[in-house]
Amino acid sequence: MSDTKGVTSMPLAERIRPKSLAEFVGQSHLVGEGRVLRKIIESGKIPNLIFYGASGTGKTTLANIIAESAELPLRKLNGTSASTADIKSIIAETDTLFGRGGILLYLDEIQYFNKKQQQSLLEFIENGDITLIAATTENPYFYIYGAILSRSTVFEFKPLTPNEIIPAVKRGFELSGMSGVSDEVVQIIATGTGGDVRKALNAVELCTLTCENGLITPETATELSQKAAVKYDREGDAHYDILSAFQKSIRGSDENAALHYLARLLAAGDLASACRRLLVTASEDIGLAFPNAVVIVKACVDAALQLGLPEARIPLAEAVVLLCTSPKSNSAYIAIDRAISDVNKGLSGDFPRHLQNKHFDGEGAAVKGQNYLYPHDYPNHYVKQQYLPDEIKDNIYYEFGDNKLERAAMEYREKILKGE
């Protein structure tokens, strides 16, 4: 009785987990016919591997399939909860009859292991006692100890397409005893869960639990798949990827893409990041081509923060469309970075005497007196004099952009230099 209960209470995603490559869905770039990882699996000789990608893309499932195919005893640890004692316990098994032929260790969320914990595995993955398959949702080159990386091969798992998820959704409904589910419902779930098979199957399970008279409507599927699709880690790669895509879409004058990424930020409730990135973009990418853009964006951001979600979406959408359709210039951004680069290199020097805030010279001064020329006393409020320190007096940081406003400013500059 208890065994039956244990099986039926197991989440659908676990019950439907593929047991072989033939059942595995997605990641055709890794395990499709003739692909490198598939050849490795079929050879039966498994090297140390690192699986990198979002949740629900098949990392754990493939590790299970590899262990079964290679006929290696499988041990699993999760970096969020495993301790050094857990690692030592698995290492101790390598001296037993059980581990004589080697142990396959699947270490999920390895990014949560500190350097010392990761180092404790080195000796045993080097001599082959342990074959490591480590999984992470974060960039392994930032989070995994270099010595582990150098002894492993990294494979990136990508979110599944709706067409790849559809077979899993159909199997999920069949296993749940739901026949006759419409293709529209299946498509909604496969499309609405962000390429995450686990979330799609969670949506299937929710649909079967909440349906009335055995009927699952498209409206129910839409609501539940959207709830299942909310996937956002404000400290993870996905957070920075969305922000990067958001700004680059604005810079590239694609308002449709920018609105899409704004919608993803707002769906996750990350109003603060959206506001901050809009303010940065207004100055970095639109800049002097339309200086008032940052003023308007600041007003939109202030309105959004005062309104809160969901109404905040309206002024933020206004800001996004404004920035995307505005002329672009990064001249000020480049100029300040050039100046900072010189400062960081130690290129500074003393202030020119006529700019200093002092009125008396020491006895050793070759030329006495401040000799500052007050520009407002001259035609066009301009007089030529040196402002940069002697060491870098000829350096140029700012170059006029090719937009209408900066061209006009350049013409004005040329005019006053000529004394016109």
Secondary structure, 3 states (H helix, E strand, C coil): CHHHHHHHCCCHHHHCCCCCCCCCCCCHHHHCCCCHHHHHHHHCCCCCEEEEECCCCCHHHHHHHHHHHHCCCEEEEECCCCCHHHHHHHHHHCCCCCCCCCEEEEEECHHHCCHHHHHCCHHHHHCCCEEEEEEECCCHHHHCCHHHHHCCEEEEECCCCHHHHHHHHHHHHHHCCCCCCCHHHHHHHHHHCCCCHHHHHHHHHHHHHHCECCECCHHHHHHHHHHHHCCCCCCCHHHHHHHHHHHHHHHCCCHHHHHHHHHHHHHCCCHHHHHHHHHHHHHHHHHHHCCCHHHHHHHHHHHHHHHCCCCCHHHHHHHHHHHHHCCCCCHHHHHHHHHHHHHHCCCCCCCCHHHCCCCCCCCCCCCCCCCCCCHHHCHHHCCCCCCCCHHHCCCCCCCCCCCHHHHHHHHHHHHHHCCC
